[in-house]
């Protein structure tokens, strides 16, 4: 098993701040459980978070959010990064685009990427696409990702499964896999 846990955009602005997603509350315990299980099994934990600068084109769509160096761009306290975890900045939807994620995963000999966080239909979807195109297998615990609406969440899961051969599973199944 060559897995990695990739935690996407679990930052203050996405959970309770400028682009708050109240539905994120449902996934926080599951992500915490996955991170703890990954630590016990020595599965790499990689946080990839929006860290925008004023010139980022995405701000034209969503307005200023998760700005680099601000409280809004910090990982939420309920799922803290710990010693041995990796933290990468991103400036677009995909955790791969112009980041060092691919080289990190290759150095760790990862094959399956367990993707959790926000939003199923945006960042999880684009990260899954780039994972698939690079030869990785996206694994999505449906109770470890969330969106603004149930419809957006379901659409994201269906798209990932259909177009990127994403394995849609449950957080508890991944925890068992890492025992």
Buried (B, 14 or more C-beta within 10 A) or exposed (E): EBBBBBBBBBBBBBBBBBBBBEBBEEBBBBBBBBBBBBBEBEBBBBBBBBBBEEEBEBBEEBEBBBBBEBEBBBBBEEBEBEEEBBEBBBBBBBBBBEBEBBEBBEEBEBEBBBBBBBBBBBBBBBBBBBBBEEEBBBBBBBBBBBBBEEEBBBBBBBBBBEEBEBBBBEBBEBBEBBE
